[in-house]
Amino acid sequence: MSKSARSPSPGGLFSGRDRPGIITISGANKDIGKSSLASYLAAHCPACAAMKVSIHSERPPGEAILEEKDPHASPPTDTSRLLAAGACPVLWVRSTREGLEADLREAFSRLEAPVVLVEGNSALEHLEPDYAVFIMGPTFEGFKPSAFDAIAKAHTVVVNGEGEIAGGGMLELERRVKELNPRAKVVAVSELGRERAWEIVLSRAAGRLGGERMSDEVDEKLKEAVKEKAEEGRIACAVALKLAEELGVSTLEVGKAANALGIKITRCSLGCF
């Protein structure tokens, strides 16, 4: 995908209009961490809009598309968290399966931001996101029917939960994920911690959409250090990890520098980049 401005889409949801960069956040079930991750990404995207998509058996009364206006709602809602994190505007699309395509088309027509975060599984039936992240627990129990379709489109699968996965459980879980989606990279919160896991997701999103859209400019000294360590446009994961340690920066920053330089991080088995 080009990281430059996009040309108008010839059809579908973006007919005659420029298509924004799209990041989707989907999940296995409710309360799995979608909103937390979506808000984190919104906080690191200088000019993004967001929408939450919910599906109902019947069309809810009132407007199908509502704009969140209160970043301090009490109790907080998914949309108020996104607004508080910096996404603007934030829409709540309340639709049915039959009406979702038309409602998404209308919702996107109201947004002018270069990047749109979309929270929800069903939207993936009508979208080909630039970066898709799927969040699940340590087992496949409680998977919603829409979750199997969503995980199949994911670039990254985050296994959420603080509890350590015993024995070879993580390897078995990763094997099952790969059966559903061979391209997916698995990131385990139990192994890395939530902050580190979220940083990895952000780094990958920046790599897919362009680092300038997802964070501030990369430090020039760090870019020079990465360039020195790279060979033929590549840098090994172990070398990148050591560089981050030596410079006292996060692997996210090293990943951002590599993305900015067009350098590929290779042989990464830890899921850090």
N, C-alpha and C positions, 0 to 999 in steps of 0.2 A: 504494500500500500504506500502511496506517495505521502510524504509528510508535508507537502506543500498544499496550497489551497485546492480544494476539490472542485471538479467541474459539476455542473448540474446533473442530477440523476435523470436518465431517460424515462423512468417509469417508477411504479411502486409508490412508496411513502414519500419520496422526495422529487416527484415529477416537476421538472422545470425549476428546481431550487438547488442550491448548493447543499451537499450532504455534510453534516457535521461529523467530527470524530465521535465514535460511540463506544462507551464502555458499559458492559452489562454486569450486574451483580445478581446472581441467582443462588438458590439454595435447596437443600434436601427437604427441609421442613421449616416450621415457624420457630422464631427465637434461636436461630442458629448462628447469628452474627452478621447477617447481610447489612443491616442498617449501620452497625458500627464500622464496618469496612467501607461502606459507601460514604459515610461522613468523613472518614479519614482521607479518602481519595479526593473528596470535594475540597477539603482544607488545603490540599496540595496542588490544586488545579486553579491557577489564577483567574480564569475566565470561563467557568463552566456553568451550565444549567443542569437540572436534574428532574427526574420524574419517577414516581412510584406507580407501579401498575398493579391493580388488583382486579381479579375476575370474580364476577357474581353470577349466580344462576339466572337472576332476572335483573333487568336494568334498574339501578338504584334511582330513587326519586331525585329531582333536581338536576343540576348540571353534571354531565359525565366527566368534565375536566375542571378541577378546582385548583386555584393557585394558593399556595401557603403564604400567609402574610405575617405570621407571628413566630419569630425565632425563639421565643421564650415561653411557648405553650406549656401549660401545667395541667396534667402530666405531659412530658415531652412526647411528641409523635415522631414517626419516621421522617415525615416531611419537615417538621420544625427543626429536627436535628440537622438535616441537610442544609436548610436555610441558614442556621446558626453557624455551620461549618464554612459557609461562603458561597455555596451554589446559588445562582439567581438567574431567572426565576426558578421556583420549584413547583412542579405540577403533580397533582394526584389524579391519575387516570382511572376512573371507576367504570369498568366495562363488562361486557359479556364476551364469550368466545366469538359469537357471531358478529358482534359490533366492534371488536378490538382493532382490526386493521383500519377502519375508518376513524376511530377515536385516536389511534396513534398518529395517523396522517394529520389530523387536526392539531394534536398536541405539538408535533414537531413544527408545524407551520407557525406556531406562536413563539418559537425559540430562535434566537439569532446567535447564540453562543457557539464558539468553534468546537466545543466538546460538550457532550451530553452524557450524564450518568443515568442509567436506566436500572432501577431496582425491581426485580420480579422475574418469574420464570416464563410466563406466557408470552411476553413481548418477543422472546426469541423465536417464536413461530413466524414472525414477520420481519426479523432483523438479522443482518449479518454483521455483528459487531467487529470493530477493529481489535478489541480486547475483551475477552469474556472470562470472568472468574466465577467459580462455583464453590459454595461453602457447604460442608457436610460434617457430621460427627464421626466418631471412630468406627461406626458400623453402618450398614445399609438399612438398619431398622428404621421404620417410620418414613421412608422415602415417599414423597408425594408422587402421583403418576407423572406430573409435569417435570419432576426432577430428573427422570431418566433421559428425557429429551434435552434438558438443559445441560446436564453433565457431558453429553455427547458433543456439545458445541464449545465447551470450555477450553481455554488456553492454559489456565491454571486451576487446579483443584486444591482448595485449602481445607485441611482436616482440622477442625476447630475443637477446642477442649483442652483443659490444662492437664488432665490425668494422663500419665504415661501409658502407652499401648504396650502390653506385656509381650514378651517373647518375640516370635516372628510375626506378630499381628500386623505391624506396619507394612512389612513386605507383602503379606497376603492382601492387605487392603489396597496397596498400590497395584498389585497384580490384577485385582478385580476392577479397579479404576481404568487400567490400561486396556482391559477387555472391552470396556464401554467406549473408551476414547484413547486410542493409541498415542495421540500427539500431546495429551495433557501432561503438564508438569505438576507434581504433587508437592505441597508445602505443608508441613506438620507443625501446628502451633505448640504441641506438647514437647517437641524437640528444640524449637527455636525461641519460644516465647512469643506472645502476641505482637509486641512492638516490632520485633525482628521480622516476623512473618508478614505483617502489614507493609513494612519497608520493602520486602522482596516483591510483593504484589505491585507496589507503586513503581519500583524500578522497572518491572516488566511492562507495566502500562506506559511508562515514559518511553520505553524502547519501541513499543508498537505505534504510539501516536506522535512521538517526538518529544524529547526532554523539555523543550521550551514551553510546551503546553502544560506540563505536569509539575513543574517546580521552578525555582529560581535558576539563574545562570550558574554554570559549573565553574569552580575555582580554576583559574588558568594554570596554577602550579600543579594541581592534581592532574589536569589534562596532560601536562608535559610529562609527569611521572608515569602515567599510563602509557603514553606514546613511546617512552623509552623502553618500557618492559614488553611492549607488543612486538610480535614478529609476523611480518606479512599480513597485517591487518587482523591478527588474532592474539589473544592472551589467555593462557591457561587459568582455569578457576583457582588452582592452588597458588599461582603467582599473584592473582588479583586479591585473594584473601590475605596473603602475606603483606602485600602493598598496603592494604587497608589498615592492618595491624601496625605496620611501621610508621605510617603517617598519622595514626590516631583518628581515622575517619571511619564512618560506617561503610559497609559493603554497598549500601544504596548509593553513596556518593561516588564510589569507584564505578559502579554500574552506570550511573548517569554520565560520568566522564567518558566511559567507553562508548555509550550510545551517541554522545555528542560528536565523537571522533569517527564513528562508523566502525569501531573495532569490535569484533565478535569475541565473547568469552566462551571458551571451549572446555570440554571435559569436566563439566560441572555436575557432580553426582549428589551434591548436598542441597541443591535447590536454592542456593544463596543469590543467584543472579537470574 
